[in-house]
Amino acid sequence: MTKDTEILARRRVLVVASPKGGVGKSSLSRNILVSAVMAGFRVIGADLNPQQTLWKWHERREKMRASFPEVMTAPVTLGTLGDWRKTVALVEDYDLVVIDTPPSIETHYGVMINLCAAAHHVLVPCGATLDDVDSVTPWMRTLTAAKVPASFVMNRVNNRVNSFKTYQTKLLAVGQLCPVAVPQIEDVHLSAAKGLAVPDLISRRHQETFDALWSYVAREVGLPVSEASLSADPRATAPPPNRKTSEAIAAVEQSENAKGLAIAAALVQLVEGISHDLGKRVAAVHAQMDAIINKE
C-alpha cells in the first residue's frame, strides 16, 4: 500500500476532474453530495478549485439552514490542489469525500495524476460538443495508462439530437462512460442559487436522473446501494419539513416555472415581431415589383 492509498484507505474518495472548463464539475459535485447525504452516508465535499464554487454554494446552504434547519447538511471544506493530502487526511469521520478540482490540469499535471491515482474513482464531465470531446479524451487516455479507475459523464446535454450519439460513441471509444447522461436542467442552477441541489426540491421531476447517477457513483467507489432508498422520496426518513421550509424550497421551483413562462412569452413576441417585419418587407418588395411592371 502506497502512502497516498493509505491516506485514503479509511474513506471512499470520488474525484471530479476535467481539463475542460464549464462542463459542470461543481454542479455535479454538489448534487452527488446531497444525493449521498439523502442515501444516509456521512459525506463531505473538498473544494480544491481556486474559484471556490463548491465552497460558495456551501455557504449559501448554511445560510438557508440557519433559517430552515430541516435542510440536510452537506459540509464542504476548502483546500488547495498542491496540498490535497492534508485536506483529505483531516476528514476521517466520513464515508465519502467528493473532491472538486480546478480545470487547469495542464499546469498541475503531476499533482492531479497523484490525486486521481489515489482515488477510488474519477468522474470526467464532458459536454456534447467536439471541443469538449477533444479536450477530455487525452486526459482519459492518461488516466487509463496510469490504471486509474475513471469514467466520462456527459453533462448539460440534449440527448434528443443526433450529435449526442456521435459524441457518445467517440467517448466510448476512449474510455468507460457513465450510463447516465445529465441533461441541461434549469433546476440545477435555480437550486444552487439558494444553496440547494436538485434532490432537495419538492418536485421530483428530475430526481430519477440524480438517483441513477448516485447509484452509479456509489457502486464505482464501493459504497452499497439501497434499492428501497431509491424507490421512495429520500426525505421520507428525515424529519418532516416545516411550512416555511416547504415554502422556501417551493419558491425555487415556482421561480423556474415563472422564468419558463417569461421566456416562452418573449419567444412568442420575437417570432411575431419577425413575422410582422418579414411581412412588411415582402409587401414592400411586391410594391416595388408592381411599380416596375406598371412603369414598363
C-alpha positions in Angstrom: 0.0 0.0 0.0 1.4 3.4 -1.0 1.4 6.4 1.2 -1.4 8.0 -0.8 -3.6 5.0 -0.8 -3.0 4.6 3.0 -4.2 8.2 3.4 -7.4 7.4 1.6 -8.0 3.9 3.0 -10.3 5.0 5.8 -12.8 6.7 3.5 -14.1 6.4 -0.1 -12.9 9.2 -2.4 -14.5 10.5 -5.6 -12.6 13.0 -7.7 -14.4 15.1 -10.3 -11.8 16.3 -12.8 -11.8 17.6 -16.3 -9.3 19.7 -18.3 -12.3 21.5 -19.9 -13.8 24.4 -18.0 -17.5 25.0 -18.0 -18.6 21.3 -18.1 -20.3 21.4 -14.7 -17.8 19.8 -12.3 -19.1 21.8 -9.3 -22.8 21.3 -10.2 -22.2 17.5 -10.4 -20.2 17.6 -7.1 -22.9 19.3 -5.1 -25.8 17.1 -6.5 -23.8 14.0 -5.7 -23.1 15.3 -2.2 -26.7 15.9 -1.5 -27.7 12.5 -3.1 -25.2 10.8 -0.8 -26.5 12.6 2.3 -30.0 11.6 1.5 -28.9 8.0 1.0 -27.8 8.0 4.6 -24.0 8.4 4.2 -21.6 10.7 6.0 -20.3 12.8 3.2 -18.1 15.9 2.7 -17.0 17.9 -0.2 -13.5 19.2 -0.7 -13.2 22.3 -2.9 -9.7 22.4 -4.4 -10.7 24.9 -7.0 -9.3 28.5 -6.5 -12.6 29.8 -7.7 -14.3 28.2 -4.7 -17.5 27.4 -6.5 -18.4 24.5 -4.3 -17.5 26.3 -1.1 -19.6 29.4 -2.1 -22.6 27.0 -2.7 -22.0 25.5 0.8 -22.0 29.0 2.4 -25.4 29.7 0.7 -26.7 26.4 2.0 -25.6 27.2 5.5 -27.5 30.5 5.4 -30.5 28.6 4.2 -30.1 26.1 7.1 -29.9 29.0 9.6 -33.5 29.8 8.7 -34.6 26.3 7.8 -32.6 23.7 9.8 -34.6 20.9 8.2 -32.5 21.3 5.0 -30.0 18.5 5.3 -26.4 19.4 6.0 -23.8 18.8 3.2 -20.5 20.0 4.6 -17.7 21.3 2.4 -14.0 22.0 3.3 -11.6 24.3 1.5 -8.1 23.2 0.3 -5.6 23.5 -2.4 -4.6 21.1 -5.1 -1.0 21.2 -4.1 -1.9 20.2 -0.5 -4.7 17.7 -1.2 -3.2 15.0 1.1 -3.6 17.3 4.1 -7.2 18.2 3.1 -8.3 14.6 2.8 -6.4 13.4 5.9 -8.4 15.9 8.0 -11.8 14.3 7.1 -11.6 10.9 8.6 -15.1 10.7 10.0 -16.8 10.5 6.6 -17.9 7.6 4.4 -17.2 9.6 1.2 -15.2 12.6 0.1 -16.2 14.3 -3.1 -13.3 16.4 -4.5 -14.0 19.3 -6.9 -10.8 20.2 -8.8 -9.7 23.2 -10.9 -9.9 23.0 -14.7 -6.2 23.9 -15.2 -5.0 20.3 -15.2 -2.1 21.1 -17.6 -0.4 23.3 -15.0 -0.7 20.8 -12.2 -0.4 17.6 -14.2 1.8 15.6 -11.8 -0.3 16.6 -8.7 -3.5 15.7 -10.5 -2.3 12.3 -11.5 -1.2 11.5 -7.9 -4.6 12.6 -6.6 -6.5 10.6 -9.2 -4.4 7.6 -8.8 -5.1 7.5 -5.0 -8.9 8.0 -5.5 -11.5 5.2 -5.7 -13.0 6.7 -8.9 -12.6 9.7 -11.1 -15.5 11.3 -12.9 -14.6 13.2 -16.1 -17.5 15.5 -17.0 -17.9 16.3 -20.7 -20.4 18.2 -22.8 -21.8 17.1 -26.2 -19.6 19.2 -28.4 -16.5 18.5 -30.4 -14.5 21.0 -28.3 -15.4 19.2 -25.1 -14.6 15.7 -26.5 -11.2 16.9 -28.0 -10.3 18.3 -24.6 -11.2 15.4 -22.4 -10.1 12.4 -24.4 -6.4 12.9 -23.9 -7.0 13.2 -20.2 -8.9 9.9 -20.1 -6.1 8.2 -22.1 -3.6 9.4 -19.4 -5.8 8.1 -16.6 -6.2 4.8 -18.4 -2.5 4.5 -18.9 -1.9 5.2 -15.2 -4.5 2.5 -14.4 -6.8 5.0 -12.7 -10.5 3.9 -12.4 -12.3 6.6 -14.3 -15.3 7.3 -16.5 -16.7 10.0 -18.6 -20.1 11.5 -17.6 -22.0 13.6 -20.2 -23.4 16.7 -18.5 -25.6 19.6 -19.7 -26.5 17.7 -22.8 -29.5 17.3 -25.1 -29.8 13.6 -25.8 -32.5 14.1 -28.4 -30.2 15.5 -31.1 -28.2 13.3 -33.5 -24.9 14.8 -32.4 -25.4 13.4 -28.9 -24.9 9.8 -30.1 -22.0 10.8 -32.2 -20.1 12.2 -29.3 -21.2 9.4 -27.0 -19.7 6.9 -29.5 -16.4 8.9 -29.5 -16.2 8.9 -25.8 -16.9 5.1 -25.6 -14.0 4.5 -28.0 -11.6 6.0 -25.5 -12.9 5.0 -22.0 -15.7 4.0 -19.7 -18.8 6.1 -19.9 -21.4 6.6 -17.2 -24.7 5.3 -18.5 -26.5 8.3 -17.0 -26.3 11.5 -19.2 -27.4 14.6 -17.2 -29.5 16.9 -19.4 -29.5 20.7 -19.3 -31.8 21.3 -16.3 -32.8 24.7 -15.1 -33.4 23.3 -11.6 -29.6 22.8 -11.3 -28.9 26.5 -11.5 -32.0 27.7 -9.7 -31.5 25.4 -6.7 -27.8 26.3 -6.5 -28.6 29.9 -6.1 -30.3 29.1 -2.8 -27.6 26.6 -1.6 -29.7 23.7 -2.6 -29.4 20.8 -5.1 -32.0 19.1 -7.3 -32.5 16.2 -4.7 -33.6 18.9 -2.2 -36.5 20.0 -4.3 -40.1 19.0 -3.6 -40.7 18.4 -7.3 -39.3 15.0 -8.3 -39.4 15.8 -12.0 -35.6 15.3 -12.5 -34.9 13.1 -9.4 -34.6 9.9 -11.4 -31.6 11.3 -13.2 -29.7 12.0 -10.0 -30.9 8.8 -8.3 -29.4 6.9 -11.2 -26.2 9.0 -11.2 -25.8 8.3 -7.4 -26.3 4.6 -7.9 -23.6 4.5 -10.5 -21.2 6.6 -8.4 -21.8 4.6 -5.2 -21.0 1.3 -6.9 -17.9 2.7 -8.6 -16.5 4.0 -5.2 -17.5 0.8 -3.4 -20.5 2.0 -1.3 -23.7 0.0 -1.0 -26.8 1.0 -2.9 -30.2 0.5 -1.3 -33.0 0.0 -3.8 -35.5 1.0 -1.2 -33.9 4.4 -0.7 -34.1 5.0 -4.5 -37.7 3.9 -5.0 -39.1 6.4 -2.5 -38.5 10.0 -1.6 -35.2 10.0 0.3 -36.5 12.8 2.6 -39.2 10.4 3.9 -36.9 9.2 6.7 -35.9 12.7 7.7 -38.0 14.9 10.0 -40.8 16.5 8.1 -40.0 20.0 6.9 -41.9 22.8 8.5 -44.2 25.0 6.5 -41.6 27.7 6.0 -39.0 25.2 4.7 -41.5 23.8 2.2 -42.4 27.3 1.1 -38.8 28.2 0.6 -38.0 25.2 -1.5 -41.2 25.5 -3.4 -40.3 29.1 -4.2 -37.3 27.9 -6.1 -39.4 25.6 -8.2 -42.1 28.2 -8.8 -39.4 30.7 -9.9 -38.4 28.2 -12.6 -42.0 28.0 -13.8 -42.3 31.7 -13.9 -39.0 32.1 -15.7 -40.0 29.4 -18.2 -43.3 31.2 -18.9 -41.5 34.6 -19.3 -39.0 33.0 -21.8 -41.9 31.4 -23.8 -43.7 34.7 -23.9 -40.6 36.5 -25.1 -40.1 33.9 -27.8 -43.6 34.3 -29.0 -43.2 38.1 -29.2 -39.9 37.6 -31.0 -41.5 35.3 -33.6 -44.5 37.6 -34.0 -42.1 40.5 -34.5 -40.1 38.7 -37.1 -43.2 37.6 -38.9 -44.6 41.1 -38.9 -41.3 42.6 -40.1 -40.9 39.9 -42.7 -44.5 40.6 -43.9 -43.8 44.3 -44.3 -40.6 43.6 -46.2 -42.4 41.1 -48.6 -45.1 43.7 -49.2 -42.5 46.4 -49.9 -40.8 44.1 -52.5 -44.1 43.3 -54.1 -44.9 47.0 -54.3 -41.5 47.7 -55.9 -42.1 44.9 -58.4 -45.6 46.3 -59.3 -44.1 49.8 -59.7 -41.5 48.4 -62.2 -44.1 46.4 -64.1 -46.5 49.4 -64.3 -43.7 51.7 -65.4 -42.9 49.4 -68.3 
